[in-house]
Structure formats: C-alpha cells, structure tokens
Amino acid sequence: MTEFYFTNIKNISLSELNLSKIPKYRREKIARLPSGSDKLRSLAAGLLIEKFIGNKEIKNGKYGKPYCEGGRCFNLSHSGDYVILAVSDCEVGCDIECVRFLDYERLGKKVFHENEREKLGNLSDKQDCFFEIWTRKEAFVKFLGEGFHFKMTSLDLSDLPEKFEYNNRTCFFKEYMLCGFKIMLCCEKNDFPEDIIEIKFN
C-alpha cells in the first residue's frame, strides 16, 4: 500500500527539540544551508523520514535517489512552503510544483518531447497542461531513480497516461491538488491513497 503525506514549513520551527529528532548528517546539512526556508524544508524532510521510515540509514542510489536497505521505498519533493513524502512497498516517485506563469515555450524546448510541445502549442490555456506534463515527467524519472540524468526530451507523456510502460516496466500516475500546487505520484502499483494526508510538526 502506498501512503502519501505533506507538511507545511510555516508550521515548523528550527527548535532544538525538532533538530534532536533527525540524524546528525541532516543537522549538519541544515547548518550549511544559506536561507531559513531551505533549512525548514530540509528539516521537514528529515522529520517526515524519521516519522514514516524510522531511524534507518539512508543511502543514495547511483543517480542520487535516497533509499534505505531493507526498508520501504520512499520519495520526497518540495516546492514553496510544502514538503511531500510518498512511502510504499514498491518503487515510487513524486513531484510537487506551484502552478504559475512560466515561459512555457523556452522551458518546453529543454524538457518536453516534440509531441508534448505540439500539444501545448495547440492550447489557448497552456498553464494547467504544462504542469500536468511537467509533474508527470518529474515523478516518473524519480520513480526510475535517474533524475536529471534521464534525457527528458525523449520521454513522451503528451497523452497524460494513467498507466505507462517503459523498458519493460509499468507504472501508474495519480494527480493531487493542494492550495494551487499540482502534485503527481508515480508508483509501480495502482494502489494510490484517496488523499494526501497533512502531518503537523511543532
């Protein structure tokens, strides 16, 4: 079963109590971060991992995707004030993006397949479709564990599939919305939770 959680960094403080709940390596990372919001996002990620993954050693795969040996699969993403965590008994990837105006044509050339760019070009309202494709692609490459090492322009998700097959692997997508943010979950099994659950830390 896949579980999906979010937290709002506005409700989190950089208190000694919160910092004591996360591993030393993350406390050191937080200390190196330049801005308060970056520190809070990293703290929120650490608190979510501690709560739902437990006190296990977190390692990084070949392309940087975090995992814990012998534990459940998980994936993190953040945007603005929100940090999300997906946890599953199978491979999973997630992405969150604030829906806003962007230079769709310029960005599309960098990350979109020609079919995706053509689809956007035929729409009068490009914003929602752009972020639906974008979050799908991000969640999918995080599901694969390849991140930005994957050639994004080779991936065609212009049909906005709920089920997708790639290199003999099958995955499923589910979209969520949260206060103007589009969220996409990509999972090996079609067992998505109905809602994304809010977790509050002091």
C-alpha positions as CSV (number, residue, x, y, z in Angstrom):
1,M,0.0,0.0,0.0
2,T,1.2,3.5,-0.9
3,E,1.0,6.3,1.7
4,F,1.3,10.0,0.8
5,Y,1.9,12.8,3.3
6,F,2.7,16.6,3.2
7,T,3.7,19.2,5.7
8,N,3.8,23.0,5.7
9,I,7.1,24.5,6.7
10,K,5.3,27.6,8.1
11,N,4.2,25.4,11.0
12,I,7.7,24.1,11.8
13,S,10.4,25.8,13.9
14,L,14.1,25.2,13.9
15,S,13.9,24.3,17.6
16,E,16.4,22.2,19.4
17,L,13.6,19.6,20.0
18,N,12.9,19.2,16.3
19,L,16.6,19.1,15.4
20,S,17.2,16.4,18.0
21,K,14.7,14.2,16.2
22,I,16.7,14.0,13.0
23,P,20.1,12.3,12.2
24,K,23.4,14.1,12.6
25,Y,24.1,14.2,8.9
26,R,20.9,16.2,8.2
27,R,21.5,18.6,11.1
28,E,24.9,19.3,9.5
29,K,23.3,19.8,6.1
30,I,20.7,22.2,7.6
31,A,23.5,24.2,9.2
32,R,25.2,24.6,5.8
33,L,22.1,25.8,4.0
34,P,22.0,29.6,3.4
35,S,18.3,30.6,3.8
36,G,15.8,30.0,6.5
37,S,13.2,28.5,4.1
38,D,15.8,26.0,2.8
39,K,16.7,25.0,6.4
40,L,13.0,24.5,7.2
41,R,12.4,22.4,4.0
42,S,15.3,20.1,4.9
43,L,14.2,19.9,8.5
44,A,10.6,19.0,7.3
45,A,12.0,16.3,5.0
46,G,14.1,14.9,7.9
47,L,11.1,14.9,10.3
48,L,8.9,13.1,7.7
49,I,11.5,10.5,7.1
50,E,12.0,9.9,10.8
51,K,8.3,9.6,11.4
52,F,7.5,7.2,8.5
53,I,10.7,5.5,7.6
54,G,12.2,5.3,11.1
55,N,15.7,5.6,12.3
56,K,17.3,3.7,9.4
57,E,20.5,4.6,7.5
58,I,19.5,6.5,4.3
59,K,21.7,5.8,1.3
60,N,21.8,7.3,-2.2
61,G,21.5,5.3,-5.4
62,K,23.7,5.7,-8.5
63,Y,21.9,8.9,-9.5
64,G,21.2,10.3,-6.0
65,K,17.8,8.8,-5.2
66,P,17.6,8.2,-1.5
67,Y,16.7,4.7,-0.2
68,C,17.1,2.6,2.9
69,E,18.2,-1.0,2.6
70,G,15.7,-3.5,3.9
71,G,13.1,-0.7,4.3
72,R,10.1,0.6,2.4
73,C,10.6,2.6,-0.8
74,F,10.1,6.4,-0.4
75,N,10.5,9.6,-2.3
76,L,10.5,13.3,-1.4
77,S,9.7,16.5,-3.2
78,H,9.2,20.1,-2.1
79,S,8.0,23.4,-3.6
80,G,7.3,26.7,-1.8
81,D,6.1,26.0,1.7
82,Y,5.3,22.3,1.2
83,V,7.3,19.1,1.5
84,I,5.7,15.8,0.4
85,L,6.7,12.2,1.2
86,A,5.5,9.1,-0.6
87,V,6.1,5.7,1.1
88,S,5.3,2.4,-0.5
89,D,6.2,-1.3,-0.6
90,C,7.1,-0.8,-4.2
91,E,9.1,1.7,-6.2
92,V,7.6,5.3,-6.1
93,G,8.3,8.8,-7.3
94,C,6.6,12.1,-6.6
95,D,6.7,15.8,-7.6
96,I,5.1,19.0,-6.4
97,E,5.1,22.3,-8.4
98,C,3.4,25.6,-7.8
99,V,1.1,26.3,-10.7
100,R,2.3,29.7,-12.0
101,F,3.0,31.6,-15.2
102,L,6.3,30.5,-16.9
103,D,7.9,30.8,-20.3
104,Y,6.3,27.6,-21.5
105,E,8.0,27.6,-24.9
106,R,11.5,28.2,-23.6
107,L,11.2,25.6,-20.8
108,G,9.4,23.2,-23.1
109,K,12.3,23.0,-25.5
110,K,14.6,21.9,-22.7
111,V,12.5,19.2,-21.1
112,F,9.5,18.3,-23.4
113,H,9.2,15.8,-26.2
114,E,8.1,17.3,-29.6
115,N,4.6,15.7,-29.2
116,E,4.3,17.4,-25.8
117,R,5.4,20.8,-27.2
118,E,2.9,20.3,-30.1
119,K,0.1,19.6,-27.7
120,L,0.9,22.8,-25.7
121,G,1.1,24.8,-28.8
122,N,-2.5,23.9,-29.7
123,L,-3.9,25.0,-26.4
124,S,-5.1,28.5,-25.5
125,D,-4.7,27.9,-21.8
126,K,-1.3,26.2,-21.5
127,Q,-0.7,26.6,-17.8
128,D,-2.5,23.6,-16.3
129,C,-1.4,21.2,-19.1
130,F,2.2,22.3,-18.8
131,F,2.3,21.5,-15.1
132,E,0.4,18.2,-15.6
133,I,3.0,17.0,-18.1
134,W,5.9,18.5,-16.1
135,T,5.0,16.8,-12.8
136,R,4.3,13.5,-14.6
137,K,7.8,13.6,-16.1
138,E,9.5,14.6,-12.8
139,A,7.6,11.9,-10.8
140,F,8.4,9.3,-13.5
141,V,12.2,9.9,-13.6
142,K,12.3,10.0,-9.8
143,F,10.4,6.7,-9.9
144,L,13.1,5.3,-12.2
145,G,15.8,6.7,-9.9
146,E,17.6,8.6,-12.7
147,G,16.5,12.2,-12.0
148,F,18.1,14.8,-14.3
149,H,20.5,12.1,-15.8
150,F,17.5,10.9,-17.8
151,K,17.0,12.6,-21.2
152,M,13.7,14.3,-20.6
153,T,13.0,15.2,-24.2
154,S,13.0,11.5,-25.2
155,L,10.0,10.8,-22.9
156,D,6.6,11.4,-24.4
157,L,3.7,11.8,-21.9
158,S,1.6,14.0,-24.1
159,D,-1.4,11.7,-23.7
160,L,-1.3,12.2,-19.9
161,P,-1.5,8.5,-19.3
162,E,-2.7,7.0,-16.0
163,K,-0.7,3.8,-16.9
164,F,2.6,3.9,-18.6
165,E,5.1,1.2,-19.8
166,Y,8.8,1.9,-20.4
167,N,11.6,-0.6,-20.9
168,N,9.5,-3.5,-19.6
169,R,8.5,-1.6,-16.5
170,T,4.9,-0.5,-15.8
171,C,3.9,2.4,-13.6
172,F,0.7,4.3,-12.7
173,F,0.1,8.0,-12.1
174,K,-2.3,9.9,-9.8
175,E,-2.7,13.6,-9.6
176,Y,-3.5,15.7,-6.5
177,M,-4.0,19.4,-5.9
178,L,-3.1,21.4,-2.8
179,C,-3.7,25.1,-2.5
180,G,-2.5,26.0,-6.0
181,F,0.2,23.3,-6.1
182,K,0.0,20.4,-8.6
183,I,1.2,17.1,-7.2
184,M,1.9,13.9,-9.1
185,L,2.5,10.4,-7.7
186,C,4.1,7.7,-9.8
187,C,4.0,4.1,-8.5
188,E,4.7,0.5,-9.6
189,K,1.2,-0.5,-8.2
190,N,-2.1,1.1,-8.8
191,D,-3.0,1.4,-5.1
192,F,-3.0,5.1,-4.5
193,P,-4.4,6.7,-1.4
194,E,-7.5,8.8,-2.0
195,D,-6.0,11.9,-0.4
196,I,-2.6,13.2,0.7
197,I,-2.5,13.5,4.4
198,E,-1.3,16.5,6.3
199,I,1.3,16.0,9.0
200,K,1.9,18.8,11.5
201,F,5.1,19.3,13.5
202,N,5.6,21.9,16.2
